[in-house]
């Protein structure tokens, strides 16, 4: 559901809203581990049975070692920032971006690029700010399109690098879990002459595979998918911004820019944008209508 904006503000919001916390990601990870723990206790097991520092060190340490071999160290270090990024909630919606671009187009139509230059200082979204700077500087439209496309592709490449590392972690973790299991089985084979130790040794041997599967499917794979979703959202928002700014640069009427951008939004969101812009247009047209009636 789209939240209604405050009608008494009368000013567009250009600030970049990257703040906020995405509790659903954290809740998903916590609930996943909780359900695993519940299944253990429900079957009469003990949590200490599933705690094996050696197996955990082999799975986590071995997986990280293999990743450092596969990728440059700096890229691996940047993974921590990528991991934190999944817990950040993207507050700004496409609707807000469309409203901002349409308001900027109306500003240009009323006051020209000089008025737009003043509005530029209020913009917090870096991509939108850069696009507006190019409009103010009078950059050729074809050059603008090329620059914006390069920025979008560069952003995608950075996201894809993070996704690739996490997908690699997801593929390595079960393999090192299996290595831990093999190590445990070797130890079990050494105790075949003692039947009482075969069962417990087998259980301990399986802990490595248990850890590898959990980390792969509850942490690394979901993070990879979340990063893909975030990348697609950001690409969509940037392309939406680019289309609107190009319309602004070519001096397209704000209403036509709105119609163009609305075509990319779900119908439930289009009404909100049209209502916000339509209300302002109606207020501006009211004196004209009144004068016509008096005449």
C-alpha positions in Angstrom: 0.0 0.0 0.0 1.3 3.5 -0.9 1.4 5.8 2.0 -0.3 9.1 1.6 2.0 12.1 1.6 1.2 15.1 3.8 -0.9 17.5 1.8 0.1 20.6 3.8 3.8 20.4 2.9 3.4 21.6 -0.7 7.0 20.9 -1.4 8.6 18.0 -3.2 10.9 15.7 -1.3 14.3 15.3 -3.0 16.2 13.8 -0.1 17.8 10.4 -0.5 16.0 8.0 1.8 18.5 5.2 2.4 17.9 5.2 6.1 15.7 2.7 7.9 16.1 -0.9 8.9 14.8 -3.9 7.1 13.5 -6.1 9.9 12.2 -8.8 7.6 15.7 -10.0 6.6 16.9 -10.2 10.2 13.6 -11.8 11.2 14.0 -14.4 8.5 17.5 -15.4 9.6 16.5 -15.5 13.3 13.3 -17.5 12.6 15.2 -19.9 10.5 17.7 -20.8 13.3 14.8 -20.8 15.8 12.9 -23.4 13.7 16.0 -25.6 13.4 16.5 -25.4 17.2 12.8 -26.2 17.8 13.1 -29.2 15.5 16.1 -30.4 17.6 14.4 -30.0 20.9 11.1 -31.4 19.7 12.8 -34.6 18.8 14.3 -34.9 22.3 17.8 -33.8 21.2 20.2 -31.6 23.0 21.7 -28.4 21.6 25.1 -29.3 22.9 25.1 -32.4 20.6 25.0 -30.1 17.6 27.8 -27.8 18.8 31.2 -28.8 17.4 33.8 -26.0 17.3 36.1 -28.1 15.0 33.4 -28.7 12.4 32.3 -25.0 12.6 35.9 -23.8 12.1 36.4 -26.1 9.2 33.2 -25.1 7.4 33.5 -21.3 8.0 37.3 -21.0 7.9 37.6 -23.3 4.9 34.9 -21.5 3.0 36.5 -18.1 3.6 39.9 -19.5 2.7 38.6 -20.8 -0.6 36.9 -17.4 -1.3 40.1 -15.5 -0.7 41.7 -17.8 -3.2 38.9 -17.2 -5.7 38.7 -13.4 -5.5 41.0 -10.4 -4.8 41.2 -9.6 -1.1 39.7 -6.1 -1.4 36.6 -7.5 -3.0 36.2 -10.0 -0.2 36.6 -7.2 2.4 33.8 -5.2 0.7 31.5 -8.1 1.2 30.9 -7.0 4.8 29.4 -3.7 3.5 27.3 -5.6 1.0 26.1 -7.9 3.9 25.1 -4.8 6.0 23.3 -3.4 2.9 20.6 -6.1 3.0 19.4 -4.8 6.3 18.9 -1.3 5.0 15.4 -0.5 4.0 15.0 1.5 0.8 12.4 4.0 2.0 12.2 5.9 -1.3 9.6 4.4 -3.7 9.2 4.8 -7.5 6.1 6.9 -6.7 8.2 9.4 -4.8 10.8 9.5 -7.5 8.2 10.1 -10.2 6.7 12.9 -8.1 10.1 14.5 -7.7 10.9 14.3 -11.4 7.5 15.8 -12.3 7.9 18.5 -9.8 11.3 19.4 -11.3 9.8 19.4 -14.8 7.1 21.9 -13.5 9.9 24.0 -11.9 11.7 24.2 -15.3 8.5 25.1 -17.1 7.7 27.9 -14.7 11.2 29.3 -13.9 13.6 27.8 -16.4 17.0 26.2 -15.6 17.9 29.1 -13.3 15.1 28.0 -10.9 16.2 24.4 -11.4 19.7 25.2 -10.3 18.3 26.4 -6.9 16.3 23.1 -6.6 19.4 21.1 -7.4 20.9 22.0 -4.0 18.0 20.4 -2.2 18.4 17.0 -3.9 19.9 14.2 -1.8 19.6 11.3 -4.3 23.0 11.2 -5.9 21.9 9.9 -9.3 19.0 12.4 -9.6 21.3 15.2 -8.5 23.9 14.3 -11.2 21.2 14.1 -13.8 19.9 17.5 -12.8 23.4 18.9 -12.9 23.8 17.9 -16.5 20.5 19.5 -17.4 21.6 22.8 -15.7 24.9 22.6 -17.5 23.2 22.2 -20.8 24.8 18.8 -21.6 23.8 17.4 -25.0 20.8 14.9 -24.6 22.7 12.1 -26.4 25.7 12.6 -24.1 23.4 12.6 -21.1 21.8 9.3 -22.2 25.3 7.7 -22.6 26.5 9.0 -19.2 23.3 7.8 -17.4 23.5 4.4 -19.0 27.2 4.1 -18.0 26.3 4.9 -14.4 23.5 2.3 -14.3 25.8 -0.3 -15.8 28.5 0.5 -13.3 26.1 0.2 -10.4 24.9 -3.2 -11.8 28.5 -4.4 -12.0 29.2 -3.6 -8.4 26.1 -5.4 -7.3 26.9 -8.4 -9.4 30.4 -8.7 -7.9 28.8 -8.9 -4.4 26.3 -11.4 -5.6 29.0 -13.5 -7.2 30.9 -13.7 -3.9 27.9 -14.8 -1.9 26.8 -17.4 -4.4 30.4 -18.7 -4.3 30.2 -18.9 -0.5 26.9 -20.8 -0.9 28.6 -23.4 -3.2 31.7 -23.8 -1.0 30.0 -24.2 2.4 28.3 -27.6 1.8 31.6 -28.9 0.2 33.6 -28.0 3.3 30.8 -29.5 5.4 31.2 -32.7 3.5 35.0 -32.5 4.2 34.2 -32.2 7.9 32.0 -35.3 7.6 34.8 -37.3 5.9 37.2 -36.3 8.6 34.8 -37.5 11.2 34.2 -40.7 9.4 37.9 -41.4 9.3 38.0 -41.0 13.1 35.0 -43.3 13.4 36.7 -46.0 11.3 39.6 -46.0 13.8 37.1 -46.9 16.5 35.3 -49.8 14.8 36.7 -52.2 17.3 34.6 -50.4 19.9 30.9 -50.7 18.9 29.8 -48.3 21.7 31.7 -45.4 20.1 30.6 -46.0 16.5 27.2 -44.4 16.9 28.3 -41.2 18.6 31.3 -40.9 16.3 28.9 -41.1 13.3 26.7 -38.4 14.7 29.6 -36.1 15.3 30.8 -36.8 11.7 27.5 -35.6 10.3 27.7 -32.2 12.1 30.0 -30.8 9.4 27.5 -31.4 6.6 24.8 -30.0 8.9 26.7 -26.8 9.3 27.5 -26.5 5.6 23.9 -26.9 4.6 22.6 -24.4 7.1 25.1 -21.7 6.2 24.5 -22.2 2.5 20.7 -22.3 2.5 19.9 -20.1 5.4 22.5 -17.3 5.0 24.4 -17.3 1.7 21.7 -18.2 -0.8 19.1 -15.9 0.7 21.5 -13.0 0.8 22.4 -13.6 -2.8 18.7 -13.5 -3.8 18.1 -10.4 -1.7 21.0 -8.6 -3.4 19.5 -9.5 -6.8 16.2 -8.1 -5.7 17.8 -4.9 -4.4 19.8 -4.5 -7.6 16.7 -4.9 -9.8 14.9 -2.3 -7.7 17.7 0.2 -7.9 18.1 -0.3 -11.7 14.3 0.2 -12.2 14.5 3.4 -10.1 17.5 4.8 -11.9 16.0 4.0 -15.4 12.8 5.6 -14.3 14.7 8.7 -13.2 16.7 8.8 -16.5 13.5 8.6 -18.6 12.0 11.5 -16.6 15.1 13.7 -16.7 15.5 13.1 -20.5 11.9 14.4 -20.9 12.8 17.3 -18.7 15.9 18.0 -20.8 13.9 17.9 -24.1 11.4 20.3 -22.5 8.5 17.8 -22.6 5.4 18.9 -20.8 5.3 17.8 -17.2 2.0 16.1 -17.7 3.5 14.0 -20.6 6.4 13.1 -18.4 4.1 12.0 -15.7 2.1 9.8 -18.2 5.3 8.3 -19.5 6.7 7.4 -16.0 3.3 6.2 -14.8 3.3 3.6 -17.6 6.1 1.8 -15.6 4.2 1.8 -12.3 1.4 -0.5 -11.1 -2.1 1.0 -11.5 -2.4 1.3 -7.7 0.5 3.7 -7.6 -0.4 5.7 -10.7 -3.5 7.2 -9.1 -1.4 8.6 -6.2 1.0 10.4 -8.6 -1.8 11.7 -10.8 -3.7 13.0 -7.8 -0.7 14.9 -6.4 0.2 16.6 -9.6 -3.4 17.0 -10.7 -4.2 18.8 -7.5 -1.5 21.4 -8.1 -2.4 21.8 -11.7 -6.0 22.3 -10.7 -5.1 24.9 -8.1 -3.0 26.8 -10.7 -5.9 26.7 -13.3 -8.5 27.9 -10.8 -7.9 31.6 -11.2 -8.0 31.3 -15.0 -11.3 29.4 -14.8 -12.7 32.0 -12.4 -11.7 34.8 -14.8 -13.4 33.1 -17.7 -16.6 32.7 -15.7 -16.7 36.4 -14.8 -16.1 37.4 -18.3 
